[in-house]
C-alpha cells in the first residue's frame, strides 16, 4: 500500500509539472513595455482571422511602436513618396487596463483589445464601424 501511495504521488507530481510548463498564448507576466515591429495585419471575417505579412511600400522600414515605462509611447512609421522613404513619429500616452489598451494622441484616442501578449508577440484588435458595418482590424507585432 505504501508503494502504491508513493507511485500515486509521483504520478500526480509529474502530471502537475508537465501541465504547469505548457505554453499559453497570454503570459500574464509579459510586459507591453519595449519596442514592437508590425509583422502582420488583417481583419476578422466572420469568425476567422485573416492575416497577411506586413511589408511597407518602397522597401521602407516596417512601422514600430515603443511603449515606455512612464506610460508614453512613440509610433514610428515610414511613407514612400517622391522615390524615397520619409520617416515620421507621433507621440502620446497609453493606459493598459486588463486586456484593453488605449493610446491617446493629441486630440484623439484609439482603443484596442489585447488579444495576445507574450515576451515576443503582441496582437491587437480594434473594432470600429464604417458605413454601418462593424469591422475588426488585427495587427500583430514582434518585440525587437
C-alpha positions as a Markdown table, in Angstrom:
| # | Residue | x | y | z |
|---|---|---|---|---|
| 1 | Unk | 0.0 | 0.0 | 0.0 |
| 2 | Unk | 2.9 | 2.4 | 0.8 |
| 3 | Unk | 4.5 | 1.7 | -2.6 |
| 4 | Unk | 1.1 | 2.5 | -4.3 |
| 5 | Unk | 0.8 | 5.8 | -2.4 |
| 6 | Unk | 4.3 | 6.8 | -3.4 |
| 7 | Unk | 3.6 | 5.8 | -7.0 |
| 8 | Unk | 0.3 | 7.8 | -7.0 |
| 9 | Unk | 2.1 | 10.9 | -5.5 |
| 10 | Unk | 4.9 | 10.6 | -8.1 |
| 11 | Unk | 2.5 | 10.4 | -11.0 |
| 12 | Unk | 0.4 | 13.3 | -9.6 |
| 13 | Unk | 3.6 | 15.4 | -9.2 |
| 14 | Unk | 4.8 | 14.6 | -12.7 |
| 15 | Unk | 1.4 | 15.4 | -14.1 |
| 16 | Unk | 1.3 | 18.8 | -12.4 |
| 17 | Unk | 4.9 | 19.6 | -13.6 |
| 18 | Unk | 4.0 | 18.8 | -17.2 |
| 19 | Unk | 0.8 | 20.9 | -17.2 |
| 20 | Unk | 2.4 | 23.8 | -15.5 |
| 21 | Unk | 5.1 | 24.0 | -18.2 |
| 22 | Unk | 2.6 | 24.2 | -21.1 |
| 23 | Unk | 2.8 | 27.3 | -23.3 |
| 24 | Unk | -0.1 | 29.7 | -23.1 |
| 25 | Unk | -0.9 | 32.4 | -25.7 |
| 26 | Unk | -1.1 | 35.1 | -23.0 |
| 27 | Unk | 1.7 | 35.4 | -20.5 |
| 28 | Unk | 0.3 | 37.4 | -17.6 |
| 29 | Unk | 3.9 | 38.4 | -16.5 |
| 30 | Unk | 4.7 | 39.7 | -20.0 |
| 31 | Unk | 5.1 | 43.5 | -20.2 |
| 32 | Unk | 3.9 | 45.7 | -23.0 |
| 33 | Unk | 6.9 | 47.9 | -22.5 |
| 34 | Unk | 9.5 | 47.9 | -25.2 |
| 35 | Unk | 9.8 | 48.3 | -29.0 |
| 36 | Unk | 7.4 | 46.3 | -31.2 |
| 37 | Unk | 7.5 | 46.0 | -35.0 |
| 38 | Unk | 4.5 | 45.2 | -37.1 |
| 39 | Unk | 4.7 | 41.7 | -38.8 |
| 40 | Unk | 1.2 | 41.0 | -39.9 |
| 41 | Unk | -2.1 | 42.9 | -40.5 |
| 42 | Unk | -5.6 | 41.7 | -41.3 |
| 43 | Unk | -9.2 | 41.5 | -40.2 |
| 44 | Unk | -11.7 | 39.2 | -38.7 |
| 45 | Unk | -14.0 | 37.9 | -41.4 |
| 46 | Unk | -17.0 | 36.1 | -39.9 |
| 47 | Unk | -15.3 | 34.2 | -37.0 |
| 48 | Unk | -11.9 | 33.7 | -38.7 |
| 49 | Unk | -8.8 | 36.0 | -38.5 |
| 50 | Unk | -7.3 | 36.6 | -42.0 |
| 51 | Unk | -3.8 | 37.9 | -41.6 |
| 52 | Unk | -1.2 | 38.8 | -44.2 |
| 53 | Unk | 2.5 | 39.5 | -43.7 |
| 54 | Unk | 3.1 | 43.3 | -43.5 |
| 55 | Unk | 5.7 | 45.0 | -45.6 |
| 56 | Unk | 6.0 | 48.7 | -46.1 |
| 57 | Unk | 5.9 | 50.2 | -49.6 |
| 58 | Unk | 9.1 | 51.0 | -51.4 |
| 59 | Unk | 11.3 | 48.9 | -49.1 |
| 60 | Unk | 10.7 | 51.3 | -46.2 |
| 61 | Unk | 11.2 | 50.0 | -42.7 |
| 62 | Unk | 8.2 | 48.5 | -41.0 |
| 63 | Unk | 6.2 | 50.6 | -38.5 |
| 64 | Unk | 7.4 | 50.4 | -34.9 |
| 65 | Unk | 5.7 | 51.4 | -31.7 |
| 66 | Unk | 7.6 | 51.8 | -28.4 |
| 67 | Unk | 5.8 | 51.7 | -25.1 |
| 68 | Unk | 7.8 | 53.3 | -22.4 |
| 69 | Unk | 7.7 | 52.8 | -18.6 |
| 70 | Unk | 6.3 | 56.2 | -18.0 |
| 71 | Unk | 3.1 | 55.3 | -20.0 |
| 72 | Unk | 4.3 | 57.3 | -23.0 |
| 73 | Unk | 4.6 | 55.8 | -26.5 |
| 74 | Unk | 6.2 | 56.7 | -29.8 |
| 75 | Unk | 4.9 | 55.5 | -33.1 |
| 76 | Unk | 7.5 | 55.5 | -35.9 |
| 77 | Unk | 6.3 | 54.9 | -39.4 |
| 78 | Unk | 7.6 | 55.4 | -43.0 |
| 79 | Unk | 5.8 | 56.5 | -46.1 |
| 80 | Unk | 7.2 | 56.1 | -49.6 |
| 81 | Unk | 6.9 | 59.2 | -51.7 |
| 82 | Unk | 9.0 | 61.0 | -54.3 |
| 83 | Unk | 11.1 | 57.8 | -54.7 |
| 84 | Unk | 12.2 | 57.8 | -51.1 |
| 85 | Unk | 11.2 | 56.7 | -47.6 |
| 86 | Unk | 10.1 | 59.5 | -45.3 |
| 87 | Unk | 10.0 | 58.6 | -41.6 |
| 88 | Unk | 7.5 | 60.2 | -39.2 |
| 89 | Unk | 6.9 | 59.9 | -35.5 |
| 90 | Unk | 3.8 | 60.5 | -33.3 |
| 91 | Unk | 3.9 | 60.5 | -29.5 |
| 92 | Unk | 1.3 | 60.1 | -26.9 |
| 93 | Unk | 0.3 | 58.4 | -23.7 |
| 94 | Unk | -1.2 | 54.9 | -23.1 |
| 95 | Unk | -3.1 | 53.1 | -20.5 |
| 96 | Unk | -3.3 | 49.3 | -20.1 |
| 97 | Unk | -6.3 | 48.1 | -18.1 |
| 98 | Unk | -6.5 | 44.3 | -18.2 |
| 99 | Unk | -6.9 | 43.4 | -21.9 |
| 100 | Unk | -7.7 | 46.9 | -23.0 |
| 101 | Unk | -5.0 | 49.2 | -24.4 |
| 102 | Unk | -5.9 | 52.9 | -25.0 |
| 103 | Unk | -3.4 | 55.1 | -27.0 |
| 104 | Unk | -4.0 | 58.8 | -26.7 |
| 105 | Unk | -2.7 | 61.2 | -29.3 |
| 106 | Unk | -3.2 | 64.9 | -29.3 |
| 107 | Unk | -6.9 | 65.3 | -30.0 |
| 108 | Unk | -7.8 | 61.7 | -30.5 |
| 109 | Unk | -7.6 | 58.2 | -28.9 |
| 110 | Unk | -7.6 | 54.6 | -30.1 |
| 111 | Unk | -8.9 | 51.7 | -28.0 |
| 112 | Unk | -7.6 | 48.1 | -28.7 |
| 113 | Unk | -8.3 | 44.7 | -27.3 |
| 114 | Unk | -5.0 | 42.9 | -26.4 |
| 115 | Unk | -5.7 | 39.5 | -28.0 |
| 116 | Unk | -2.3 | 38.1 | -27.2 |
| 117 | Unk | 0.7 | 39.4 | -25.2 |
| 118 | Unk | 3.9 | 37.3 | -24.6 |
| 119 | Unk | 7.5 | 38.2 | -24.3 |
| 120 | Unk | 7.9 | 38.2 | -28.0 |
| 121 | Unk | 4.4 | 38.8 | -29.6 |
| 122 | Unk | 1.7 | 41.4 | -29.3 |
| 123 | Unk | -1.7 | 41.0 | -31.1 |
| 124 | Unk | -4.1 | 43.9 | -31.0 |
| 125 | Unk | -7.7 | 44.0 | -32.3 |
| 126 | Unk | -9.6 | 47.2 | -33.0 |
| 127 | Unk | -13.3 | 47.2 | -33.8 |
| 128 | Unk | -14.9 | 50.1 | -35.5 |
| 129 | Unk | -17.9 | 50.9 | -37.7 |
| 130 | Unk | -17.7 | 52.0 | -41.3 |
| 131 | Unk | -20.8 | 52.7 | -43.3 |
| 132 | Unk | -22.9 | 50.9 | -40.7 |
| 133 | Unk | -20.8 | 47.8 | -40.8 |
| 134 | Unk | -18.7 | 46.6 | -37.9 |
| 135 | Unk | -15.1 | 45.9 | -38.8 |
| 136 | Unk | -12.4 | 44.2 | -36.6 |
| 137 | Unk | -8.9 | 45.0 | -37.7 |
| 138 | Unk | -6.0 | 42.9 | -36.3 |
| 139 | Unk | -2.3 | 44.0 | -36.0 |
| 140 | Unk | 0.5 | 41.6 | -34.9 |
| 141 | Unk | 3.8 | 42.8 | -33.6 |
| 142 | Unk | 7.1 | 41.2 | -32.7 |
| 143 | Unk | 9.3 | 42.5 | -29.9 |
| 144 | Unk | 12.6 | 43.9 | -31.2 |
